[in-house]
């Protein structure tokens, strides 16, 4: 058995901007803790998460698009199944229902992928 050494490069030191931002955030947290001594570490972590989320925008529009397209897909599949059951099968010469369902599913998933890729 051969041995292949795995060399892990040392972590890169933070950039000067990263250190400056960390120092600024630390000063704000210390100042807030001095004014409100009862603040807990959990509250600080939650506030930090909310601040990062607010500065980068929310992914709510992407989730909304995903839910809407998923609902459309479920509606299309349900509609085709209902239509298939009520008519007793596909009419001669028409496109089979499974092919339509697969085609619509692929189209909806493609739209979903495009929408998620374009969301901030």
N, C-alpha and C positions, 0 to 999 in steps of 0.2 A: 504494500500500500504506500502510495506516495503522499508526502506531506506538502501542502501548499500553504505557505504562511500568509496570513491575512494582516496586512499592515493598515492600521487605522490612522489616518492623518490627524495631527493634533487639531483641536478646535480652533477656529479662527477667532482672534480677539474681536470684541465688538468695535464697530466704527466709532469715530468721535461723535457723530450725530446721535448714535444709539446711546452712548454714555451720557451725552448732554440731556437727552430726553429722559433717561432713567433717573438722572440726578434731579431734574425738574419734578418728575412725578413723585420721587421720594420726598422732596421738600414739601410738596403739596400735601402728601399723606401725613407727614410728621406734623405739619401745621394744623391740619384738620384734627388729628388725634389729640393735640394739645388743647384745642378749643372744645373738643367733645371726648373726654377721657373714657366714656363708656362704649366707644365704638369697638366692634369686635373684628377679628381677622377675617371672618366670613363676610362681613359687610364690606370690608376693604376689597376683598377679592371680587365680590359681586359688583361693586361700583367700578372696579377696573374693567371687568368684562363688559359692563354696560357702556363705559366710555369708549372702549375699542370698537364695540358694535356701532355706536353712534358716529364715530369718526369715519368708519368704512362703509356705512350704509347697511341697511338690513337686507337679508335675502328673502324677505317676505314676498316681493313680486315674483321671484322665481318659484317659490313654493306655491303661490297662487296659480301660476301658469301650469305647473305640474299637476296640481289638483284638478284644475279645469280640464286639461287634456286627458287626464286619467278618467274623469267623469264622462267625457265625450266618448272615450274608447268603450267604457262599460255600457253606455247608452247605445252605441252602435252595435255592439255584440248582442246586447239584450234585444234590440229591435230586430236584428236579423234572425235570432233564434225564435222570437215570437212570430215573425213573418213566415218562417219556415214551418213552424208548428201549425199555424192557422191555414196555410195553403196546402199543406200535405206534401211539400217538397217543391223543388224548382220546376218551373215549366220547361218543356222541351225547347232546346235551342237557346236557353238563357245561360248566363254565367252561374256556375254553382255558388251557393251561399258561402261555403268555407273559403273559396277564393276571394270573394268580396270582403269577408271579415279579415282575412290575412292582409289584403291590400290596404284596407282602411287602417288596420292596426299599424302597419309599417309607415303609412303616411302620418298618422298621429304621433308615433314615436319619433319620426324625423322632425316634425314640428316642435316637439318637446325638446329634443336635443338642440335644435337651433335656438329656441327661446332660452334655455338654460345657459347656453354658451354666450349669448349676448347680454345676459343679466350681469349687473355689476358685482 
